Amino acid sequence: MLVLEPQLAILDETDSGLDVDAVRIVASGVQQFHTAHNSLIIITHHSRITEHLHIDQVHLLLEGRIVQSGGPELVDQVEEFGFATLES
């Protein structure tokens, strides 16, 4: 990603199976990549990687549809109340 310098990168479950140190390394690479001239979509089921990144937008998917969008506070809301609150 850092070598190819794409305008858009999509990372799907990049943090899956990583320990805490590896998540920090991946987050550091993401921060090095992200500039005003590119975009990055991170798909994850866990908030661990988001703790190390500046997040512009959060989109929550349920059954293949975006059911809620917002800022980084949305990650905290899901952490506190879970995804079940989105179904109501």
C-alpha positions in Angstrom: 0.0 0.0 0.0 2.8 2.4 0.9 4.7 1.5 -2.2 1.8 1.5 -4.7 0.2 4.7 -3.3 -3.3 4.0 -4.5 -6.0 6.7 -4.2 -8.3 4.2 -2.4 -7.3 1.2 -0.3 -9.7 -1.2 1.3 -8.5 -3.3 4.3 -10.9 -6.2 5.1 -10.4 -7.7 8.5 -6.7 -6.6 8.6 -6.7 -6.9 12.4 -8.1 -10.4 12.5 -5.9 -12.7 14.4 -3.3 -10.0 15.3 -2.0 -9.5 18.8 -1.9 -6.1 20.4 1.6 -5.2 19.1 0.8 -6.3 15.5 -2.4 -4.1 15.6 -0.3 -1.1 16.5 2.1 -1.8 13.7 -0.7 -2.1 11.2 -2.3 1.1 12.5 1.1 2.9 12.1 1.3 1.8 8.5 -2.3 3.0 7.9 -1.4 6.4 9.4 1.6 6.7 7.2 -0.5 5.9 4.1 -3.5 8.2 4.8 -3.0 11.7 3.4 -5.3 14.4 2.1 -4.8 12.8 -1.4 -6.1 9.3 -0.7 -8.8 7.4 1.2 -9.0 4.2 3.2 -11.8 1.9 4.1 -11.3 -0.4 7.0 -13.7 -3.3 7.5 -13.6 -4.8 11.0 -15.7 -6.5 13.6 -13.5 -5.2 16.5 -12.7 -1.7 17.7 -9.1 -2.5 18.7 -7.5 -1.0 15.5 -9.8 2.0 15.7 -8.2 2.9 19.0 -5.0 3.7 17.2 -6.4 5.7 14.3 -8.0 9.0 13.5 -11.4 8.1 12.1 -13.4 10.4 9.9 -16.5 8.3 9.3 -18.0 5.1 10.7 -20.7 3.1 8.8 -22.4 0.2 10.5 -23.7 -2.6 8.3 -26.4 -5.0 9.3 -27.5 -7.8 6.9 -25.6 -6.2 4.1 -27.0 -2.7 4.5 -25.7 0.5 6.1 -28.0 1.0 9.0 -26.2 3.9 10.7 -23.4 6.3 9.9 -21.6 8.8 12.1 -18.3 9.9 13.5 -15.9 8.1 15.8 -18.3 8.2 18.7 -20.3 5.5 16.9 -17.5 3.0 17.6 -17.8 3.8 21.4 -21.6 3.4 21.2 -21.3 -0.1 19.7 -18.6 -1.0 22.2 -20.9 0.0 25.1 -24.3 -1.2 23.8 -23.4 -3.8 21.2 -24.9 -4.3 17.7 -28.2 -5.5 19.1 -29.4 -1.9 19.7 -29.2 -1.3 15.9 -31.9 -3.8 15.3 -34.6 -1.9 17.2 
